Amino acid sequence: MIYPKKNFIIQTVFHLYVRFTVARHFNRVIFNDIEIDQHKSILLIANHSSFWDGLLLYLVRSKLFKKKFYVMLLEQTSKRIPILKYVGAFSINKKSKDIIESLNYTSQLLKDPSNLVVIFPQGKLYSNFTTNIEFEKGIIKVMKQATGSFQLVFATIFIEHFENKKPGAYIYLKSVKQDSFDNITDLQQAYQQHYTYAHQQQTQIIK
């Protein structure tokens, strides 16, 4: 497992980089406001359809959640872009025994109310046109180990150009009661409802 090694200087540069590069490549970033419990950490579950997802959620973190940023990445991604560990990225390898270590570490992060942890439970990239969402099972272990410590938030991200040369990013957030999920199927179905709702809202945008 690759652990995060946060570095203040790299974090500062990365923060400026994200703001600059998102502003340069997008004509807008829109997300809805939700109520945040400052006494709990945030577990942010999101769909994964592009390179931009992590950067966009980092930006939302700085504007809305205002907590320390952590994100779970596949080990091959962490090795390919090693600088990410200095801004809160840590790895998971689904084909290694280290997967237990990664899940336990995630649970520990969620026990600190100053943290926000992003997880993409689909396990890999899927098209923005996907209609059905399927999750890997590990996230339920994390949630059970950290029960009561975190606020669960669903995020659905869509990127579309419409009439603009630069795309817009549309992020739909929902705070969810975490005690209603006994298994991965229940969690997946709840996220699917949010994803379907967000998809419907997105198709109603008139330009």
Secondary structure, DSSP 8 states (H G I E B T S, - for coil): -------HHHHHHHHHHHHHHHHHH-SEEEE------TTSEEEEEE---STTHHHHHHHHIIIII-SEEEEEEEHHHHHHSGGGGGGTEEEE-TTSTHHHHHHHHHHHHTTSTTEEEEE-TT-S---TT-------THHHHHHHHTTTTEEEEEEEEEEE-TTSSS-EEEEEEEEE-GGG-SSHHHHHHHHHHHHHHHHHHHHT---
